[in-house]
Structure formats: C-alpha cells, structure tokens
Amino acid sequence: MGTITVKDGTTIYYKDWGSGQPIVFSHGWPLSADDWDTQMLFFLNHGYRVIAHDRRGHGRSSQTGGGHDMDHYADDLAALTEHLDLKEALHVGHSTGGGEVVHYLARHGESRVAKAVIISAVPPLMVKTAANPGGLPKEVFDDFQKQTATNRAQFYYDVAAGPFYGYNRPGAKPLQGVIWNWWRQGMMGGAKAHYDGIVAFSQTDFTEDLKKITVPVLVMHGDDDQIVPYADSAPLSAKLLRNSTLKTYKGFPHGMPTTNADQINADLLAFFKGTAKAAA
C-alpha cells in the first residue's frame, strides 16, 4: 500500500501489488479499493501488476470536504498513474468508477493506456433530461442524498442487502459476508464525499468523453442491473465509443464483479489477452 498527496492537499490511498502489465481498478460509490480484492488476487496470479485506489473521501483516503466531482476524480487518477509512471495500463472501472475511467481518458489522454473496461457503469448519463428521456428521474437521486444524510448506516445496509447484488430477487441467496463487506466499505468513507458523489455519478454527462476515446473499450453490463439500468447505459456507451465491445450478461446484477466473479474475471482476462468476443 501507499499514499500520494495531490495538488489540493488530498491524500489518496492505493494498493500496488506485483509486476508486469499494470491493471488499474476504479471502484464504485460509496466503496473502496477493497471491492476489487477478488479481481486483484486473480490477476496478480496471472502475472499482472494490480493497482487500486480509494477515491477521495472514500475508504482510507482523506475525508476532504470538497472536490467530489468527476474532474477531481479523473485528476486524482491521473496523478496516481503519473506518480507510478504507468505505461500500457489497463483501466477497469465499476459503476461510478466507470465514469471516472471514461472522464480520465477524455481529460488526460491515452498515452499511458492500452485498453479500458467499464462494468455496470454510469455513462453516458444517468439522470432523466429532455435529451436523455430514458434516464432515471432526479427525484431518485434526491432520495439517495436524503437517506445518505439522515441514516446512512441503514441505507447502506438496505442497498447491499437488496438491489445492488440482486438479493431482492426471487430465489436469491444473500451472503451476509458480502452485505457487511459492502456496508463496512461504505461506512469507512466520508458522508460529505458520498453525498456529493451522488450528484457526480448521476448528473455528469459523459457523451462527449465517450466520443473522444480511441483505445479498445470493453463494455460489460448485466441486464438485471437495478442500480444503473441497462438500456440507458451500456448499449448507448458502446455506440458512442469508437472501438468498443459490448458484453451483456443475462440476469446479472449491478454488483456482478462480486456475485459472478469467475465469469467476469475470465472475460476480463480474454479481453486483455485479445481473445474477447461480443456476446448478447
């Protein structure tokens, strides 16, 4: 593990294991680098260098009061990649982390990047607008903020025990360890970062960012995602990207890197090695 201090004084915590081609993982809201433990161990054992950071205000990074927007998220990621002098990096982002990766590539360029993957990711735009009629009403995210501000501990348990992993579906078999690990990661972070982050992930329009990206991008999404609905995310992102592969997973939930790690890890490895195929 290590830390870097970025230009506004915020300390960013990161893990950096192994050697070989680097894979950089960007986590979702309101989690931490720990959410990637299964992927990091898998790819470490396949000869990759694996790196994951706690976004500002999340996990073990500074609980700063400001900078909780996509520009700062992308700049913090750029600072980390520059600090570690990464080359030919593979970037993987889940949910909000997918937005972070997309904005990083568009804002800071692709000179250090070989390929990218966005999983259950928030682009192109989550909130409903006149130009995005399939988005979710702003009231949905207003309620997220209200619950974060008034009873974050209970809200986080309910999200993890319900829609995040699809544990609210008939026949689902909830794993209490998975639920509490999500809750643990969320409660490690700062309430202000999480409150502001809801606006960042729901209201940022990544349309122009997606159009700028030229490196190969794998877009992975479950069609039973109850957090980032499939129809208004993955297919639209794949269409906007210049060099994309869309993989759709029937019945998989938002948290599929955890619930379906074997499948996701295998498909990531195939993409990194250049053997991935699109799947409906």
C-alpha positions as CSV (number, residue, x, y, z in Angstrom):
1,M,0.0,0.0,0.0
2,G,1.0,3.6,-0.3
3,T,-0.4,7.2,-0.5
4,I,0.1,10.2,-2.7
5,T,-0.8,13.8,-1.9
6,V,-2.5,15.5,-4.9
7,K,-2.3,19.3,-5.7
8,D,-5.1,20.4,-3.4
9,G,-3.6,18.5,-0.4
10,T,-5.9,15.5,-0.5
11,T,-4.2,12.2,0.4
12,I,-5.1,9.3,-1.9
13,Y,-4.6,5.7,-0.6
14,Y,-3.7,3.0,-3.0
15,K,-2.6,-0.7,-3.2
16,D,0.1,-1.7,-5.7
17,W,0.9,-5.4,-5.9
18,G,3.1,-7.5,-8.2
19,S,4.8,-6.7,-11.5
20,G,4.0,-6.9,-15.2
21,Q,1.5,-5.0,-17.3
22,P,-0.5,-2.8,-14.9
23,I,-4.2,-3.1,-14.3
24,V,-5.7,0.0,-12.5
25,F,-9.1,-0.6,-10.8
26,S,-11.5,2.3,-10.1
27,H,-14.3,1.4,-7.6
28,G,-17.9,2.3,-7.4
29,W,-19.9,4.5,-4.9
30,P,-19.6,4.5,-1.9
31,L,-17.0,1.8,-1.7
32,S,-13.2,1.5,-1.7
33,A,-10.3,-0.3,-3.3
34,D,-11.2,-3.4,-1.2
35,D,-14.2,-4.0,-3.6
36,W,-11.6,-5.3,-6.1
37,D,-9.9,-7.8,-3.9
38,T,-11.2,-10.8,-5.9
39,Q,-10.1,-9.3,-9.2
40,M,-6.7,-8.1,-7.8
41,L,-5.8,-11.6,-6.5
42,F,-6.9,-13.3,-9.7
43,F,-4.9,-11.0,-12.0
44,L,-1.9,-11.0,-9.6
45,N,-1.8,-14.7,-10.0
46,H,-1.9,-14.3,-13.8
47,G,1.2,-12.2,-13.9
48,Y,-0.2,-8.7,-13.9
49,R,0.6,-5.7,-11.6
50,V,-2.6,-4.7,-9.9
51,I,-3.4,-1.3,-8.5
52,A,-6.5,0.1,-6.9
53,H,-7.0,3.4,-5.0
54,D,-9.6,4.7,-2.6
55,R,-11.4,7.7,-4.3
56,R,-11.1,11.0,-2.4
57,G,-13.4,10.9,0.6
58,H,-13.8,7.1,0.3
59,G,-12.0,4.3,2.2
60,R,-8.7,5.4,3.6
61,S,-8.2,8.5,1.5
62,S,-8.7,12.0,3.0
63,Q,-12.3,12.8,4.1
64,T,-12.0,16.1,2.3
65,G,-14.9,18.5,2.2
66,G,-14.7,19.3,-1.4
67,G,-13.6,18.1,-4.9
68,H,-16.2,15.4,-5.1
69,D,-16.8,15.7,-8.8
70,M,-15.7,13.9,-12.0
71,D,-13.0,16.4,-12.8
72,H,-11.3,15.8,-9.4
73,Y,-11.8,12.1,-9.6
74,A,-10.1,12.0,-13.1
75,D,-7.3,14.3,-12.0
76,D,-6.6,12.2,-8.9
77,L,-6.4,9.1,-11.1
78,A,-4.1,10.9,-13.5
79,A,-1.9,11.9,-10.5
80,L,-1.7,8.3,-9.4
81,T,-0.8,7.0,-12.8
82,E,1.9,9.7,-13.2
83,H,3.3,9.0,-9.7
84,L,3.6,5.3,-10.5
85,D,4.8,6.1,-14.1
86,L,2.4,3.5,-15.6
87,K,2.7,2.6,-19.2
88,E,0.4,0.4,-21.4
89,A,-2.0,0.3,-18.5
90,L,-5.3,-1.5,-18.5
91,H,-8.0,0.5,-16.7
92,V,-11.1,-1.1,-15.2
93,G,-13.9,0.9,-13.7
94,H,-17.1,-0.3,-12.0
95,S,-20.2,1.9,-11.7
96,T,-19.0,5.4,-10.7
97,G,-15.5,4.1,-11.4
98,G,-16.5,3.5,-15.0
99,G,-17.4,7.2,-15.3
100,E,-14.1,8.0,-13.6
101,V,-12.2,6.0,-16.2
102,V,-14.1,7.5,-19.1
103,H,-13.5,11.0,-17.9
104,Y,-9.8,10.3,-17.2
105,L,-9.2,9.1,-20.7
106,A,-11.0,12.1,-22.3
107,R,-9.5,14.7,-20.0
108,H,-5.9,13.4,-19.7
109,G,-5.4,11.4,-22.9
110,E,-4.5,7.9,-23.7
111,S,-0.7,8.0,-23.8
112,R,-0.4,5.7,-20.7
113,V,-3.3,3.4,-21.6
114,A,-3.6,0.3,-23.7
115,K,-7.2,-0.7,-23.1
116,A,-10.1,0.1,-20.8
117,V,-13.1,-1.7,-19.3
118,I,-16.3,-0.2,-17.9
119,I,-18.5,-2.5,-15.8
120,S,-22.1,-1.7,-14.8
121,A,-21.0,1.9,-15.5
122,V,-22.9,5.2,-15.2
123,P,-22.1,6.7,-18.6
124,P,-23.4,8.2,-20.8
125,L,-25.8,9.9,-18.4
126,M,-28.0,8.5,-15.5
127,V,-30.5,11.3,-14.8
128,K,-33.5,11.9,-17.0
129,T,-33.4,15.1,-19.1
130,A,-35.0,16.3,-22.3
131,A,-32.1,14.9,-24.2
132,N,-32.0,11.7,-22.1
133,P,-35.6,10.7,-21.7
134,G,-34.7,7.1,-20.7
135,G,-32.8,8.3,-17.6
136,L,-33.9,8.0,-14.0
137,P,-35.9,10.9,-12.5
138,K,-33.8,13.3,-10.5
139,E,-36.1,12.6,-7.5
140,V,-34.5,9.1,-7.3
141,F,-31.1,10.6,-6.6
142,D,-32.5,13.3,-4.4
143,D,-33.8,10.4,-2.2
144,F,-30.4,8.8,-2.3
145,Q,-28.9,12.1,-0.9
146,K,-31.7,12.4,1.8
147,Q,-31.1,8.8,3.0
148,T,-27.3,9.3,3.0
149,A,-27.7,12.5,5.0
150,T,-30.2,11.2,7.6
151,N,-29.5,7.5,8.1
152,R,-26.5,6.4,6.1
153,A,-25.8,3.2,8.1
154,Q,-29.3,1.8,7.5
155,F,-29.4,3.0,3.8
156,Y,-26.1,1.3,3.0
157,Y,-27.2,-2.0,4.6
158,D,-30.5,-1.9,2.6
159,V,-28.7,-1.2,-0.7
160,A,-26.3,-4.1,-0.2
161,A,-29.0,-6.5,1.1
162,G,-31.3,-5.6,-1.8
163,P,-30.8,-4.2,-5.3
164,F,-27.0,-3.9,-5.5
165,Y,-26.4,-7.6,-5.7
166,G,-29.9,-8.7,-6.8
167,Y,-30.5,-10.2,-3.3
168,N,-34.1,-8.9,-3.5
169,R,-34.9,-11.1,-6.5
170,P,-37.0,-14.3,-6.0
171,G,-34.7,-17.3,-5.3
172,A,-31.7,-15.2,-4.5
173,K,-29.4,-16.4,-1.8
174,P,-28.0,-13.4,0.1
175,L,-24.5,-13.8,1.5
176,Q,-24.2,-11.8,4.8
177,G,-20.5,-11.5,4.5
178,V,-20.9,-9.8,1.1
179,I,-23.5,-7.5,2.5
180,W,-21.5,-6.5,5.6
181,N,-18.4,-6.0,3.5
182,W,-20.2,-3.5,1.3
183,W,-21.5,-1.8,4.4
184,R,-18.1,-1.8,6.0
185,Q,-16.5,-0.1,3.0
186,G,-19.3,2.4,2.7
187,M,-19.1,3.4,6.4
188,M,-15.3,3.9,6.1
189,G,-15.8,6.8,3.8
190,G,-17.0,10.3,4.5
191,A,-20.6,11.3,4.4
192,K,-19.9,14.6,2.6
193,A,-18.0,12.8,-0.2
194,H,-20.8,10.2,-0.6
195,Y,-23.5,12.9,-0.5
196,D,-21.8,15.0,-3.2
197,G,-20.8,11.9,-5.2
198,I,-24.4,11.1,-5.9
199,V,-24.6,14.3,-8.0
200,A,-21.3,13.4,-9.7
201,F,-22.3,10.0,-10.8
202,S,-25.9,10.8,-11.7
203,Q,-25.7,14.2,-13.4
204,T,-22.3,14.1,-15.2
205,D,-22.9,13.8,-19.0
206,F,-20.1,11.6,-20.5
207,T,-21.4,11.7,-24.1
208,E,-18.5,13.9,-25.4
209,D,-16.0,12.0,-23.3
210,L,-17.0,8.7,-24.9
211,K,-16.7,10.1,-28.4
212,K,-13.0,11.1,-27.7
213,I,-11.8,7.7,-26.7
214,T,-9.9,5.7,-29.3
215,V,-8.4,2.8,-27.3
216,P,-10.3,-0.5,-27.2
217,V,-13.0,-0.5,-24.5
218,L,-14.9,-3.5,-23.2
219,V,-18.4,-2.5,-22.0
220,M,-19.8,-5.1,-19.6
221,H,-23.3,-4.9,-18.1
222,G,-25.9,-7.1,-16.6
223,D,-29.5,-6.8,-18.0
224,D,-30.9,-7.1,-14.4
225,D,-28.9,-4.1,-13.1
226,Q,-31.3,-2.3,-10.7
227,I,-28.8,0.5,-9.9
228,V,-27.7,1.5,-13.4
229,P,-30.4,0.3,-15.7
230,Y,-29.0,-1.5,-18.8
231,A,-31.0,0.1,-21.6
232,D,-29.9,3.6,-20.9
233,S,-26.3,2.9,-20.2
234,A,-24.2,0.1,-21.8
235,P,-25.6,-0.1,-25.3
236,L,-25.5,3.7,-25.6
237,S,-21.9,3.9,-24.4
238,A,-20.8,1.2,-26.7
239,K,-22.4,3.0,-29.6
240,L,-20.7,6.3,-28.7
241,L,-17.2,4.7,-28.3
242,R,-15.1,4.4,-31.4
243,N,-13.6,0.9,-30.6
244,S,-15.9,-1.0,-28.3
245,T,-17.0,-4.5,-27.5
246,L,-20.3,-4.9,-25.7
247,K,-20.9,-7.9,-23.4
248,T,-24.4,-8.3,-22.0
249,Y,-25.0,-10.7,-19.1
250,K,-28.4,-12.2,-18.8
251,G,-29.8,-11.9,-15.2
252,F,-26.6,-10.4,-13.7
253,P,-26.9,-7.7,-11.1
254,H,-25.1,-4.4,-10.6
255,G,-22.5,-6.0,-8.3
256,M,-21.6,-8.7,-10.8
257,P,-17.9,-8.4,-10.3
258,T,-18.6,-9.9,-6.8
259,T,-21.6,-12.2,-7.4
260,N,-20.3,-13.5,-10.7
261,A,-16.6,-13.0,-10.3
262,D,-15.5,-16.2,-12.1
263,Q,-17.3,-15.2,-15.3
264,I,-16.3,-11.5,-15.1
265,N,-12.6,-12.3,-14.4
266,A,-12.4,-14.8,-17.3
267,D,-13.9,-12.3,-19.7
268,L,-11.6,-9.5,-18.5
269,L,-8.6,-11.8,-19.0
270,A,-9.8,-12.7,-22.5
271,F,-10.1,-9.1,-23.4
272,F,-6.7,-8.2,-22.0
273,K,-5.2,-11.0,-24.0
274,G,-7.0,-10.0,-27.2
275,T,-9.4,-13.0,-27.4
276,A,-12.7,-11.5,-26.3
277,K,-15.8,-11.8,-28.3
278,A,-19.0,-9.8,-28.1
279,A,-21.9,-11.6,-26.5
280,A,-25.6,-10.7,-26.5
